[in-house]
Amino acid sequence: MASSSFRCGTVAIVGRPNVGKSTLLNALVGVRLAITSAKPQTTRYRLRGVLTRDDAQFVFVDTPGFQTKHKGALNRMLNRTVRQALEEVDVVLFVVEAGRYGAEDRAVAKLLPAARPVLLVVNKSDALRDPARMLPFLDATAKEHDFAAVVPTSAAKQRNLEPLLAAIAPCLPEQPPLFEADALTDASERFLAAEILREKLFRRLGDEIPYGAAVVIEQFEEEGRLRRIHAAIVVDRESHRGIVIGQGGEKLKTIASDARRDMEALFGGKVFLECFVKARPGWADSEAGVRKLQPETGQ
C-alpha cells in the first residue's frame, strides 16, 4: 500500500523530432515499449509507460515530435496530440539535443505550460564532440524557460537517468498510484503489435515510404501463449505496394520476420504473423483518412 507521502503523476516527454524522446521513455521504464528509428517523426501516437518505485509512480507520456515544416493532415494531428498532452499532464520533460538548440526547439518551448513544472532534459550528451561546450550550452538553454531543473542525459547509453527521476519525483502530486505496481503500460497488445510492425517499415524501407504508411491489425487472437495476428500495411501510393513487398515477396517477409521476433520478446510467447499490403492513395492528406487508420491504444 502506498504511504501518505506517495507521489504519482503523468509526465509528458516533448521536443522537436529526433531528439530521442521514445528512447528516453524506453530507458526510464526499462522495457522497449515505444518504437524508435534513426528517421525523425517516427512516433505518431501517445504512448504511456509506467515506472513504479517504493515512493512514487511515474506515468510517462511519449509524444510525437512537434512538426513545424510540414502541414499535412497527419502532421496537424501529430501537433494536436502534443498540445493536448501538455494540457493534461502534471509535469513536462522538454527534451533537446546536446549542442543543438534552434528554431524548431523554440517552437516547442513556446508551447510549454507556465502552470506546470517543466524540466529541461539535454539528451545525447555523450554525442557532443566537444565536452567543453556542455556547460555553456546548458547555461544558455536554461534561459529559454523557467525550468524546474536542467538534467543532461544519454537515453541511448542509459546515463544520468536516476538524477532525472530524482528531479521529477518532487514535482509529482501526492496521491495514490494510478496503476498496479507491475504495470508497464496501458496500451493494448494489439496497439503495440501495430507499432512494432510500423517500426520495421521505418528501419527496412527508404526515407519516403514509411511516412505514407500505416498499420491496421485486422485480426488478433490469443490461443494460450500463442498469438495469431493478421496485419494490413496501408500505403498511400499504388507504386509503393511493390516496394514494400519486394522481389518475390522478400522485403515483406523480412519486415514481418523482424516484427514477429520483437512481438514474441515483448509478449512472452509465440506469434504467428501474417502481413499483406494495401494501397489507399491520399490517406495521409485527409484528416478523415488519418482518423480511420488511427489505431486504438487501449487506454
C-alpha positions in Angstrom: 0.0 0.0 0.0 1.3 3.5 -0.9 2.3 5.7 2.0 0.7 9.1 2.7 3.7 10.7 1.1 3.5 8.6 -2.1 3.7 10.7 -5.3 2.2 9.8 -8.6 1.6 11.8 -11.8 1.8 12.0 -15.6 5.0 13.2 -17.2 4.9 14.3 -20.9 8.0 13.9 -22.9 8.1 16.6 -25.6 10.5 18.1 -28.1 11.2 18.5 -31.8 11.6 15.4 -34.0 14.5 13.1 -33.5 15.8 14.3 -30.1 15.4 10.8 -28.5 12.0 11.1 -26.8 10.9 7.5 -27.4 14.4 6.1 -26.5 14.2 8.1 -23.2 10.8 6.6 -22.4 12.1 3.1 -23.0 15.2 3.8 -20.9 13.2 5.2 -18.0 10.6 2.4 -17.9 13.2 -0.3 -18.5 11.3 -2.0 -21.3 11.3 -1.3 -25.1 7.7 -0.1 -25.4 8.0 2.9 -27.8 9.2 2.3 -31.4 12.4 4.1 -32.5 14.4 4.6 -35.6 17.1 6.9 -36.9 14.5 8.7 -39.0 12.7 11.7 -37.5 9.0 11.7 -36.8 8.7 8.0 -36.1 6.2 8.5 -33.2 2.6 9.2 -34.2 0.6 8.3 -31.1 0.7 9.0 -27.4 2.1 6.0 -25.5 2.1 5.8 -21.7 4.9 3.9 -19.9 4.7 3.3 -16.2 7.6 3.1 -13.7 6.7 2.4 -10.1 9.1 2.9 -7.2 8.5 2.5 -3.4 7.7 6.2 -3.0 6.5 7.2 -6.5 4.8 6.2 -9.7 5.9 7.9 -12.9 3.4 7.7 -15.8 5.5 8.9 -18.8 3.7 10.0 -21.9 5.6 9.8 -25.2 4.5 12.3 -27.8 5.3 12.9 -31.5 8.0 15.4 -32.4 6.4 18.8 -32.8 6.3 19.5 -36.6 6.9 23.0 -37.9 8.0 22.2 -41.5 5.1 20.2 -42.9 1.4 21.0 -42.5 -0.4 17.9 -44.0 -3.3 16.3 -42.2 -1.2 13.7 -40.5 1.2 16.3 -39.1 -1.7 18.5 -37.9 -2.9 15.5 -36.0 0.5 14.9 -34.5 0.8 18.5 -33.3 -2.6 18.4 -31.8 -1.5 15.3 -29.9 1.5 17.3 -28.4 -0.7 20.3 -27.4 -3.3 18.0 -25.8 -0.6 16.2 -23.8 0.8 19.4 -22.5 -2.6 20.4 -21.2 -3.3 17.1 -19.4 -0.1 16.1 -17.6 1.4 17.1 -14.2 5.0 17.5 -15.3 6.7 18.1 -18.7 10.1 16.9 -19.8 11.3 19.2 -22.6 13.9 17.2 -24.5 16.6 18.9 -26.6 19.8 17.6 -28.2 23.1 18.5 -26.6 24.8 21.2 -28.5 21.9 22.0 -30.8 19.0 24.4 -30.0 17.3 26.2 -32.8 14.1 27.4 -34.3 12.3 24.0 -34.0 13.2 23.8 -30.3 12.0 27.3 -29.7 8.7 26.5 -31.4 8.1 23.7 -28.8 9.3 26.0 -26.0 6.5 28.4 -26.8 4.0 25.7 -26.1 5.4 24.9 -22.6 2.9 25.5 -19.9 3.6 28.2 -17.3 1.4 26.4 -14.7 3.2 23.1 -14.6 6.8 22.1 -13.7 9.0 21.8 -16.8 12.4 20.0 -16.7 14.9 20.6 -19.4 16.4 17.2 -20.5 19.6 17.7 -22.6 19.8 14.3 -24.3 22.5 12.7 -26.4 25.1 14.3 -24.1 27.5 11.5 -24.9 27.5 12.5 -28.6 28.7 16.1 -28.0 32.1 16.1 -29.8 33.5 18.9 -27.7 32.6 18.3 -24.0 33.8 21.8 -23.2 30.7 23.1 -24.9 28.3 21.4 -22.5 28.4 23.9 -19.6 27.9 27.0 -21.9 25.2 25.1 -23.8 23.4 24.2 -20.5 23.6 27.8 -19.3 22.3 29.3 -22.5 19.5 26.8 -23.0 18.4 27.1 -19.3 17.5 30.7 -20.0 14.9 29.8 -22.6 12.3 29.0 -19.9 11.8 28.9 -16.2 12.8 25.3 -15.8 12.4 23.4 -12.5 15.6 21.5 -13.3 18.2 21.0 -16.0 19.5 17.5 -16.4 21.9 16.2 -19.1 21.3 12.6 -20.1 22.1 9.9 -22.6 19.0 7.8 -23.1 20.7 5.5 -25.6 23.5 4.8 -23.1 21.1 5.0 -20.1 23.2 7.6 -18.4 22.1 10.0 -15.7 18.6 8.6 -15.6 18.5 8.3 -11.7 19.2 12.0 -11.3 16.5 12.8 -13.8 14.0 10.6 -11.8 15.1 12.3 -8.6 14.4 15.7 -10.1 11.0 14.6 -11.4 9.7 13.0 -8.2 9.2 16.1 -6.1 7.2 17.7 -8.9 4.6 14.9 -8.9 1.4 15.4 -6.8 0.9 13.5 -3.6 -1.7 10.9 -4.5 -2.1 7.1 -4.7 -0.8 5.2 -7.7 -2.8 5.2 -10.9 -1.7 1.7 -12.0 -0.8 -1.6 -10.4 2.8 -1.8 -9.2 3.8 -4.3 -12.0 2.1 -2.4 -14.9 4.4 -1.2 -17.7 1.8 0.5 -19.9 -1.9 0.8 -20.5 -1.6 0.2 -24.2 -3.2 -2.9 -25.6 -1.1 -5.7 -27.2 -3.0 -5.0 -30.4 -1.7 -1.4 -30.5 1.8 -2.5 -29.6 1.8 -5.1 -32.4 0.9 -2.4 -34.9 3.6 -0.1 -33.7 6.3 -2.8 -33.8 5.4 -3.6 -37.4 5.4 0.1 -38.3 8.8 0.5 -36.8 10.2 -2.2 -39.1 8.8 -0.2 -42.1 11.0 2.8 -40.9 14.0 0.6 -40.4 13.8 -1.5 -43.6 12.4 1.0 -46.2 13.7 4.2 -47.7 13.1 7.7 -46.5 9.7 8.4 -48.2 7.5 5.3 -47.9 7.3 4.9 -44.1 5.7 8.4 -43.7 2.9 7.4 -46.0 2.3 4.0 -44.4 0.1 2.9 -41.6 -0.6 -0.5 -40.0 -4.0 -1.9 -39.3 -4.3 -5.0 -37.1 -7.3 -6.8 -38.7 -7.2 -9.9 -36.5 -5.7 -10.5 -33.1 -6.4 -13.8 -31.4 -4.8 -15.5 -28.4 -4.6 -19.2 -28.0 -2.9 -19.9 -24.8 0.6 -18.3 -25.2 0.2 -18.2 -29.0 -1.0 -15.0 -30.7 -2.3 -15.1 -34.3 -2.1 -11.6 -35.8 -3.2 -10.6 -39.3 -1.9 -7.1 -40.2 -2.5 -4.8 -43.2 0.2 -2.3 -44.2 -1.6 0.6 -45.8 0.5 2.8 -48.2 -0.7 6.0 -49.9 0.6 5.2 -53.4 -0.1 2.2 -55.6 3.5 2.2 -56.7 4.7 1.7 -53.1 3.0 -1.7 -52.7 5.6 -3.4 -54.9 8.4 -1.7 -53.0 7.1 -2.9 -49.6 6.5 -6.4 -50.9 9.9 -6.6 -52.7 11.0 -9.1 -55.4 9.4 -12.4 -54.7 7.9 -11.0 -51.5 11.3 -11.0 -49.8 11.1 -7.4 -48.4 7.8 -8.1 -46.8 9.0 -11.4 -45.4 12.0 -9.6 -43.8 9.8 -6.9 -42.3 7.3 -9.4 -40.9 10.1 -11.6 -39.5 11.7 -8.7 -37.7 8.4 -7.6 -36.3 7.5 -11.2 -35.2 10.7 -11.6 -33.2 10.1 -8.3 -31.3 6.5 -9.2 -30.6 7.5 -12.5 -29.2 10.1 -10.9 -27.0 7.6 -8.3 -25.7 4.5 -10.6 -25.3 6.4 -13.5 -23.9 5.0 -16.1 -26.3 4.9 -17.4 -29.9 3.4 -15.2 -32.6 2.0 -16.2 -35.9 2.1 -13.0 -38.0 0.6 -12.7 -41.5 1.1 -9.4 -43.3 -0.3 -8.0 -46.6 -0.1 -4.6 -48.3 -2.9 -2.4 -49.4 -2.9 0.9 -51.3 -5.1 3.7 -50.1 -4.0 6.8 -52.1 -4.0 10.1 -50.3 -4.9 8.8 -46.9 -2.3 10.9 -45.1 -3.6 14.1 -46.7 -7.1 13.7 -45.3 -8.0 14.1 -41.7 -10.8 11.6 -42.2 -8.4 9.2 -43.7 -5.9 9.7 -40.8 -8.6 9.1 -38.2 -9.8 6.0 -40.0 -6.4 4.4 -39.8 -5.5 5.6 -36.3 -5.2 2.5 -34.0 -6.9 2.2 -30.7 -4.3 2.3 -27.9 -6.5 0.5 -25.4 -6.1 3.5 -23.0 
